[in-house]
Amino acid sequence: MKFDLISIFPEYFSPLKLSLIGKAQEKNLVSIAIHDLRDQADGVHKSVDDTPYGGGAGMVMSPVPWGEAIDQVLLGSSAAIHDLIILTPAGQKLTQSLAQELVECEHLIFACGRYEGIDHRVTRYYQTVPHVRVREISIGDYVLGGGEVATLVIMEAIIRLIPGVVGNPQSLVEESHSLPEDAVEYPNYTKPAVWRGLDVPEVLLSGNHALIKAWRNDQALERTQKLNPQTRG
Ligand code: 6GU
């Protein structure tokens, strides 16, 4: 799976060398290339933004360097389909099912906007390009300074689903099947059996797997209910 990340702050992506994603790259399960948008900007100031048509606060990213950067990435790829992800708080909300859909993609391009976002013609133009699917994605209902952190979040959600990335594949199976529909995880415990006067729930020490499973289901439902009493559980 190939990832191309485009940003004016390529250093934001240094955590990708760590942990799960770092290992996934070492194992050649994913390949990640980072591109500096400013390499496509002209002039002494290498400006990538301008004032919004129609007025209003803030700056908008120019479609010109974005077009150059995205075209260059597309030209350098032999993938059959390219998924161009444009990070915006106005996008489709990231969910586990969206992560499961994205892990099937061959080539993901992340366009990380800053300021008030990218000129909307970038979305409209690439919607007309054959073999490119444009997806505007958000990671939640709050506003970030740019798409870089959102990209890290989405990549971590996707990459851990690639077979061979997570050490014990059973942990992926458990989170997707053994819990009630849409429930959050049950609480976990490990040694020592007593810590600062707090015991581990007795059922977990019983060795009775049916009882443990039932207890975990109850706990997951209770937590889910507390999180969102209107719509879940
Ligand atoms: Cl993808 N970008 C920005 N700037 N803010 C966000 C977001 C993305 N998702 C949630 N908030």
Residues whose N, C-alpha, C, O or C-beta is under 5 A from the ligand:
A	BS01	6GU	L87 T88 P89 I137 S138 I139 G140 Y142 V143 L144 G145 G146 G147 A150
